[in-house]
Amino acid sequence: MSPLNAPPTPLLDARHLAKRYGARQAVADVSLQVAPGTLLGLLGPNGAGKSTTLAMIAGLTPADGGSVTIAGQSQADDPAAARRHIGLVTQELALHDTLSARRNLLLFGALHGLRGAALAQRADAVLDQVGLADRANDRPETFSGGMKRRLHIACALVHDPALVLLDEPTAGVDPQSRLAIFTMLEALRAAGKALVYTTHHMDEVERLADQLVIIDHGRVVAQGTLAALRQRLPGHQRLDIALATPADDALLTAVRSLPGVHQADARPDGLTLTLADSAAPEAPGLAGSAAMVLALLSARGITVQHLASQRATLEDVFIDLTGRQLRD
């Protein structure tokens, strides 16, 4: 590959990270590479190791194995230098409610080594960036949940980091603040920042992420672009069927036995099916599978009230990779 076609050098290069807590292997083998101007969506069920991975990258939790390099700086060689490139947005808010929004930013900026006019300028800049310039002198205890979340993000940006780690940054926010956060992250990416974003909301990463990594039980189970991950379920189609009567276990068993039905789940008003398009000559195809499902419902005297279909979503891929079992 010629230098002109070479991929950009990763700003974050984390390789084979591992972390154990007693008998529990929280992270077994996770590698992430994120280039400047790129947002990587890090997905996984509860307990998959997402937050632990971010904590190791941020230098808050020592890794049992693996390496982290940020902007060419090895975390092992000089942890303080590596951390200067990082802005960390944790799940839990880290704000001083009795200080004004601006003083919160001055405090966090000072902890990152900013002083004087440079610190004041950065505080004002990020307040404007998160849409809180008009509330600079108000205390966070007077803010809504969405405003607090935006100020929390501002505290991670005040030192102008090259790498921003965001652990569920939209948790508990209103739709307007959620949209404002999306716009802010898109601007950061356009400015050349590298971002790692964890969430349980698939629509967020479908909108924001350039690359996706799905981890489960502390290991990477899939990675690539959204289009590439969707191809893991080739030809799959989701079919939502609203029924006049609830689906019982007998109906579910019958539907799941039909050729081409990859998955069938009951919901309060009907069924959600995933149909697989097989290249085998004897396979019914997507249209044939759907017709067989409708014929089965008709034969059982079950009225279909509404029918909607769409291609497999990221959520379908996620469930296919990580399963349907509840995680706590």
RAFEN-V966174 format. One record per residue. N is the residue number from 1. SS is DSSP state (~ for helix, > for strand, _ for the rest). OMEGA is omega in radians with two decimals (* if undefined). D_LAST is the distance of its C-alpha to the last C-alpha in Angstrom with 2 decimals. Layout:
BEGIN
n->N ss->SS omega->OMEGA d_last->D_LAST
n->N ss->SS omega->OMEGA d_last->D_LAST
END
This chain:
BEGIN
n->1 ss->_ omega->-3.13 d_last->45.29
n->2 ss->_ omega->3.13 d_last->47.54
n->3 ss->~ omega->-3.13 d_last->46.54
n->4 ss->~ omega->-3.10 d_last->46.83
n->5 ss->~ omega->-3.10 d_last->44.15
n->6 ss->_ omega->3.09 d_last->41.87
n->7 ss->_ omega->3.14 d_last->38.31
n->8 ss->_ omega->3.11 d_last->37.84
n->9 ss->_ omega->-3.14 d_last->36.96
n->10 ss->> omega->2.99 d_last->33.26
n->11 ss->> omega->3.01 d_last->32.83
n->12 ss->> omega->3.07 d_last->29.54
n->13 ss->> omega->3.13 d_last->29.66
n->14 ss->> omega->-3.03 d_last->26.65
n->15 ss->> omega->2.98 d_last->27.04
n->16 ss->> omega->3.14 d_last->25.07
n->17 ss->> omega->3.14 d_last->22.71
n->18 ss->> omega->3.10 d_last->20.93
n->19 ss->> omega->3.12 d_last->19.03
n->20 ss->> omega->3.01 d_last->18.08
n->21 ss->> omega->-3.07 d_last->16.74
n->22 ss->_ omega->-3.13 d_last->18.44
n->23 ss->_ omega->-3.07 d_last->17.51
n->24 ss->> omega->3.07 d_last->14.45
n->25 ss->> omega->-3.09 d_last->15.63
n->26 ss->> omega->3.08 d_last->13.65
n->27 ss->> omega->-3.07 d_last->16.33
n->28 ss->> omega->-3.10 d_last->18.85
n->29 ss->> omega->-3.12 d_last->21.26
n->30 ss->> omega->3.07 d_last->20.96
n->31 ss->> omega->3.13 d_last->24.16
n->32 ss->> omega->2.99 d_last->24.77
n->33 ss->> omega->-3.10 d_last->28.18
n->34 ss->> omega->-3.14 d_last->28.85
n->35 ss->> omega->3.03 d_last->32.43
n->36 ss->_ omega->-3.14 d_last->34.01
n->37 ss->_ omega->-3.08 d_last->33.80
n->38 ss->> omega->3.02 d_last->30.61
n->39 ss->> omega->3.10 d_last->27.10
n->40 ss->> omega->3.06 d_last->24.40
n->41 ss->> omega->3.14 d_last->21.15
n->42 ss->> omega->-3.04 d_last->18.23
n->43 ss->> omega->3.06 d_last->15.47
n->44 ss->_ omega->3.09 d_last->12.33
n->45 ss->_ omega->3.02 d_last->8.79
n->46 ss->_ omega->3.11 d_last->6.00
n->47 ss->_ omega->-3.11 d_last->7.03
n->48 ss->_ omega->3.14 d_last->10.20
n->49 ss->_ omega->-3.09 d_last->12.47
n->50 ss->~ omega->-3.08 d_last->13.81
n->51 ss->~ omega->3.10 d_last->14.12
n->52 ss->~ omega->3.10 d_last->15.40
n->53 ss->~ omega->3.11 d_last->17.84
n->54 ss->~ omega->3.14 d_last->19.14
n->55 ss->~ omega->3.09 d_last->19.57
n->56 ss->~ omega->3.11 d_last->21.64
n->57 ss->~ omega->-3.13 d_last->23.67
n->58 ss->~ omega->-3.12 d_last->24.36
n->59 ss->_ omega->3.13 d_last->25.50
n->60 ss->_ omega->-3.13 d_last->23.24
n->61 ss->_ omega->3.13 d_last->21.60
n->62 ss->_ omega->3.12 d_last->24.07
n->63 ss->_ omega->3.03 d_last->23.36
n->64 ss->_ omega->3.13 d_last->24.03
n->65 ss->> omega->3.11 d_last->25.62
n->66 ss->> omega->-3.09 d_last->26.77
n->67 ss->> omega->3.09 d_last->28.67
n->68 ss->> omega->3.05 d_last->28.46
n->69 ss->> omega->-3.10 d_last->31.58
n->70 ss->> omega->-3.12 d_last->31.88
n->71 ss->_ omega->3.12 d_last->35.16
n->72 ss->_ omega->-3.10 d_last->36.79
n->73 ss->> omega->3.12 d_last->35.82
n->74 ss->> omega->3.12 d_last->34.08
n->75 ss->_ omega->-3.13 d_last->31.39
n->76 ss->_ omega->-3.09 d_last->32.49
n->77 ss->_ omega->-3.09 d_last->36.13
n->78 ss->_ omega->-3.09 d_last->35.82
n->79 ss->~ omega->-3.10 d_last->32.41
n->80 ss->~ omega->3.13 d_last->34.03
n->81 ss->~ omega->3.12 d_last->35.79
n->82 ss->~ omega->-3.10 d_last->32.70
n->83 ss->~ omega->3.14 d_last->30.74
n->84 ss->_ omega->3.14 d_last->33.62
n->85 ss->_ omega->-2.95 d_last->32.73
n->86 ss->> omega->2.89 d_last->29.10
n->87 ss->> omega->-3.06 d_last->27.78
n->88 ss->> omega->3.05 d_last->24.15
n->89 ss->> omega->-3.09 d_last->22.30
n->90 ss->_ omega->3.07 d_last->19.17
n->91 ss->_ omega->-3.12 d_last->16.35
n->92 ss->_ omega->3.12 d_last->17.82
n->93 ss->_ omega->3.12 d_last->21.43
n->94 ss->_ omega->-3.10 d_last->24.04
n->95 ss->_ omega->3.04 d_last->27.14
n->96 ss->_ omega->-3.01 d_last->29.95
n->97 ss->_ omega->-3.08 d_last->30.47
n->98 ss->_ omega->3.06 d_last->34.00
n->99 ss->_ omega->3.09 d_last->35.24
n->100 ss->> omega->3.11 d_last->36.31
n->101 ss->~ omega->-3.13 d_last->34.45
n->102 ss->~ omega->3.14 d_last->37.23
n->103 ss->~ omega->3.01 d_last->37.17
n->104 ss->~ omega->-3.13 d_last->33.45
n->105 ss->~ omega->3.08 d_last->34.36
n->106 ss->~ omega->3.12 d_last->37.37
n->107 ss->~ omega->-3.11 d_last->35.30
n->108 ss->~ omega->3.09 d_last->32.75
n->109 ss->~ omega->3.12 d_last->35.65
n->110 ss->~ omega->3.11 d_last->37.55
n->111 ss->~ omega->3.10 d_last->34.66
n->112 ss->_ omega->3.03 d_last->34.99
n->113 ss->_ omega->3.10 d_last->38.74
n->114 ss->_ omega->-3.12 d_last->40.16
n->115 ss->_ omega->2.94 d_last->43.24
n->116 ss->~ omega->-3.05 d_last->45.94
n->117 ss->~ omega->3.14 d_last->46.71
n->118 ss->~ omega->3.11 d_last->44.16
n->119 ss->~ omega->-3.14 d_last->41.34
n->120 ss->~ omega->-3.14 d_last->42.74
n->121 ss->~ omega->3.13 d_last->43.10
n->122 ss->~ omega->3.12 d_last->39.54
n->123 ss->~ omega->-3.14 d_last->38.20
n->124 ss->~ omega->-3.11 d_last->40.29
n->125 ss->~ omega->-3.10 d_last->39.39
n->126 ss->~ omega->3.02 d_last->35.62
n->127 ss->~ omega->3.08 d_last->36.03
n->128 ss->~ omega->-3.11 d_last->37.98
n->129 ss->~ omega->-3.11 d_last->35.51
n->130 ss->_ omega->3.05 d_last->32.63
n->131 ss->_ omega->-3.12 d_last->35.02
n->132 ss->_ omega->-3.11 d_last->35.33
n->133 ss->~ omega->-3.11 d_last->38.91
n->134 ss->~ omega->3.11 d_last->40.19
n->135 ss->~ omega->-3.04 d_last->37.72
n->136 ss->_ omega->-3.06 d_last->38.38
n->137 ss->_ omega->3.12 d_last->39.83
n->138 ss->_ omega->-3.13 d_last->37.30
n->139 ss->> omega->3.13 d_last->34.55
n->140 ss->~ omega->-3.14 d_last->30.85
n->141 ss->~ omega->3.10 d_last->30.57
n->142 ss->~ omega->-3.05 d_last->32.67
n->143 ss->_ omega->2.96 d_last->30.55
n->144 ss->_ omega->3.13 d_last->28.24
n->145 ss->~ omega->3.13 d_last->24.59
n->146 ss->~ omega->3.11 d_last->25.65
n->147 ss->~ omega->3.09 d_last->28.56
n->148 ss->~ omega->-3.13 d_last->26.55
n->149 ss->~ omega->3.12 d_last->24.23
n->150 ss->~ omega->3.07 d_last->27.42
n->151 ss->~ omega->3.08 d_last->28.99
n->152 ss->~ omega->3.10 d_last->25.97
n->153 ss->~ omega->3.13 d_last->26.48
n->154 ss->~ omega->3.13 d_last->30.20
n->155 ss->~ omega->3.11 d_last->29.74
n->156 ss->~ omega->-3.09 d_last->28.22
n->157 ss->~ omega->-2.95 d_last->31.20
n->158 ss->_ omega->-3.14 d_last->34.04
n->159 ss->_ omega->3.07 d_last->35.14
n->160 ss->_ omega->-3.10 d_last->35.21
n->161 ss->_ omega->3.09 d_last->32.81
n->162 ss->_ omega->-3.12 d_last->33.16
n->163 ss->> omega->3.14 d_last->29.44
n->164 ss->> omega->3.12 d_last->26.81
n->165 ss->> omega->-3.06 d_last->23.10
n->166 ss->> omega->-3.11 d_last->20.98
n->167 ss->> omega->-3.11 d_last->17.27
n->168 ss->_ omega->-3.03 d_last->16.38
n->169 ss->_ omega->-3.13 d_last->19.87
n->170 ss->_ omega->-3.10 d_last->20.04
n->171 ss->_ omega->3.02 d_last->17.14
n->172 ss->_ omega->-3.10 d_last->18.78
n->173 ss->_ omega->3.10 d_last->22.23
n->174 ss->_ omega->-3.09 d_last->24.94
n->175 ss->~ omega->-3.14 d_last->26.29
n->176 ss->~ omega->3.12 d_last->29.33
n->177 ss->~ omega->3.10 d_last->27.53
n->178 ss->~ omega->3.12 d_last->25.19
n->179 ss->~ omega->3.12 d_last->28.39
n->180 ss->~ omega->3.11 d_last->30.01
n->181 ss->~ omega->3.09 d_last->27.23
n->182 ss->~ omega->-3.13 d_last->27.59
n->183 ss->~ omega->3.12 d_last->31.34
n->184 ss->~ omega->-3.12 d_last->31.06
n->185 ss->~ omega->3.10 d_last->28.95
n->186 ss->~ omega->3.09 d_last->31.42
n->187 ss->~ omega->3.11 d_last->34.24
n->188 ss->~ omega->3.10 d_last->32.73
n->189 ss->~ omega->3.13 d_last->32.41
n->190 ss->~ omega->3.11 d_last->35.99
n->191 ss->_ omega->3.07 d_last->37.12
n->192 ss->_ omega->3.09 d_last->36.00
n->193 ss->_ omega->2.98 d_last->32.79
n->194 ss->> omega->-3.06 d_last->30.04
n->195 ss->> omega->3.00 d_last->26.56
n->196 ss->> omega->-2.92 d_last->23.03
n->197 ss->> omega->3.04 d_last->20.62
n->198 ss->> omega->3.13 d_last->16.85
n->199 ss->_ omega->2.98 d_last->15.45
n->200 ss->_ omega->-3.10 d_last->13.37
n->201 ss->_ omega->-3.06 d_last->16.76
n->202 ss->~ omega->-3.13 d_last->18.70
n->203 ss->~ omega->3.14 d_last->21.94
n->204 ss->~ omega->-3.13 d_last->21.92
n->205 ss->~ omega->3.05 d_last->22.06
n->206 ss->~ omega->3.12 d_last->24.41
n->207 ss->~ omega->-2.89 d_last->26.69
n->208 ss->~ omega->-2.85 d_last->26.47
n->209 ss->_ omega->2.97 d_last->25.69
n->210 ss->_ omega->3.13 d_last->28.55
n->211 ss->> omega->3.14 d_last->26.39
n->212 ss->> omega->2.99 d_last->22.83
n->213 ss->> omega->3.09 d_last->20.72
n->214 ss->> omega->3.11 d_last->17.60
n->215 ss->> omega->3.10 d_last->15.65
n->216 ss->> omega->-3.11 d_last->13.22
n->217 ss->_ omega->3.04 d_last->12.67
n->218 ss->_ omega->-3.14 d_last->14.84
n->219 ss->> omega->3.06 d_last->17.68
n->220 ss->> omega->3.12 d_last->19.43
n->221 ss->> omega->3.09 d_last->19.50
n->222 ss->> omega->3.06 d_last->21.72
n->223 ss->> omega->3.14 d_last->23.75
n->224 ss->> omega->3.08 d_last->26.72
n->225 ss->_ omega->3.09 d_last->27.91
n->226 ss->~ omega->-3.14 d_last->26.48
n->227 ss->~ omega->-3.13 d_last->29.51
n->228 ss->~ omega->-3.14 d_last->29.03
n->229 ss->~ omega->3.09 d_last->25.41
n->230 ss->~ omega->3.14 d_last->26.56
n->231 ss->~ omega->3.05 d_last->29.17
n->232 ss->~ omega->3.03 d_last->26.62
n->233 ss->~ omega->-3.02 d_last->26.81
n->234 ss->_ omega->3.06 d_last->30.61
n->235 ss->_ omega->-3.09 d_last->32.24
n->236 ss->_ omega->3.14 d_last->29.11
n->237 ss->> omega->3.09 d_last->29.42
n->238 ss->> omega->-3.11 d_last->27.09
n->239 ss->> omega->3.09 d_last->28.78
n->240 ss->> omega->-3.07 d_last->27.76
n->241 ss->> omega->3.05 d_last->29.86
n->242 ss->> omega->-3.07 d_last->30.30
n->243 ss->> omega->3.11 d_last->31.75
n->244 ss->_ omega->3.13 d_last->33.92
n->245 ss->_ omega->-3.12 d_last->32.04
n->246 ss->_ omega->3.10 d_last->28.36
n->247 ss->_ omega->3.10 d_last->27.54
n->248 ss->_ omega->-3.08 d_last->27.23
n->249 ss->~ omega->-3.13 d_last->25.97
n->250 ss->~ omega->3.12 d_last->29.54
n->251 ss->~ omega->3.12 d_last->29.86
n->252 ss->~ omega->3.14 d_last->26.59
n->253 ss->~ omega->-3.13 d_last->27.85
n->254 ss->~ omega->-3.13 d_last->31.22
n->255 ss->~ omega->-3.12 d_last->30.01
n->256 ss->~ omega->-3.12 d_last->27.78
n->257 ss->_ omega->-3.10 d_last->30.90
n->258 ss->_ omega->3.09 d_last->32.98
n->259 ss->_ omega->3.09 d_last->34.06
n->260 ss->_ omega->3.09 d_last->32.31
n->261 ss->> omega->-3.11 d_last->29.17
n->262 ss->> omega->-3.12 d_last->26.32
n->263 ss->> omega->3.08 d_last->23.51
n->264 ss->> omega->3.14 d_last->23.76
n->265 ss->> omega->3.07 d_last->21.30
n->266 ss->> omega->2.98 d_last->22.31
n->267 ss->> omega->-3.02 d_last->21.90
n->268 ss->_ omega->-3.08 d_last->23.54
n->269 ss->_ omega->3.12 d_last->26.82
n->270 ss->> omega->-3.03 d_last->27.08
n->271 ss->> omega->2.92 d_last->25.79
n->272 ss->> omega->-3.07 d_last->24.31
n->273 ss->> omega->2.93 d_last->25.74
n->274 ss->> omega->-3.11 d_last->25.81
n->275 ss->> omega->-3.11 d_last->29.28
n->276 ss->_ omega->3.12 d_last->30.35
n->277 ss->_ omega->-3.11 d_last->33.84
n->278 ss->_ omega->3.11 d_last->35.29
n->279 ss->_ omega->-3.12 d_last->38.55
n->280 ss->_ omega->-3.09 d_last->39.72
n->281 ss->_ omega->-3.08 d_last->42.99
n->282 ss->_ omega->-3.10 d_last->41.87
n->283 ss->_ omega->-3.08 d_last->38.63
n->284 ss->_ omega->-3.04 d_last->38.86
n->285 ss->~ omega->-3.08 d_last->37.57
n->286 ss->~ omega->-3.13 d_last->35.36
n->287 ss->~ omega->3.13 d_last->38.08
n->288 ss->~ omega->3.12 d_last->38.87
n->289 ss->~ omega->3.13 d_last->35.30
n->290 ss->~ omega->3.13 d_last->35.00
n->291 ss->~ omega->3.12 d_last->38.38
n->292 ss->~ omega->3.10 d_last->37.40
n->293 ss->~ omega->-3.12 d_last->34.33
n->294 ss->~ omega->3.10 d_last->36.61
n->295 ss->~ omega->3.11 d_last->39.25
n->296 ss->~ omega->3.13 d_last->36.88
n->297 ss->~ omega->3.14 d_last->35.86
n->298 ss->~ omega->-3.13 d_last->39.55
n->299 ss->~ omega->3.13 d_last->40.58
n->300 ss->_ omega->3.10 d_last->38.20
n->301 ss->_ omega->-3.11 d_last->39.60
n->302 ss->_ omega->-3.09 d_last->36.42
n->303 ss->_ omega->3.05 d_last->37.28
n->304 ss->> omega->-3.11 d_last->35.57
n->305 ss->> omega->-3.12 d_last->35.52
n->306 ss->> omega->-3.12 d_last->34.20
n->307 ss->> omega->3.11 d_last->33.40
n->308 ss->> omega->3.14 d_last->31.94
n->309 ss->> omega->3.06 d_last->31.30
n->310 ss->> omega->3.09 d_last->30.14
n->311 ss->> omega->3.14 d_last->29.50
n->312 ss->_ omega->-3.13 d_last->26.10
n->313 ss->_ omega->3.06 d_last->23.87
n->314 ss->~ omega->3.10 d_last->21.56
n->315 ss->~ omega->3.09 d_last->18.64
n->316 ss->~ omega->3.12 d_last->20.33
n->317 ss->~ omega->-3.12 d_last->20.60
n->318 ss->~ omega->-3.13 d_last->16.98
n->319 ss->~ omega->3.13 d_last->15.86
n->320 ss->~ omega->-3.10 d_last->18.71
n->321 ss->~ omega->-2.99 d_last->17.67
n->322 ss->~ omega->3.10 d_last->13.92
n->323 ss->_ omega->-3.08 d_last->13.87
n->324 ss->_ omega->-3.10 d_last->12.61
n->325 ss->_ omega->3.13 d_last->9.94
n->326 ss->_ omega->3.09 d_last->6.74
n->327 ss->_ omega->3.11 d_last->3.81
n->328 ss->_ omega->* d_last->0.00
END
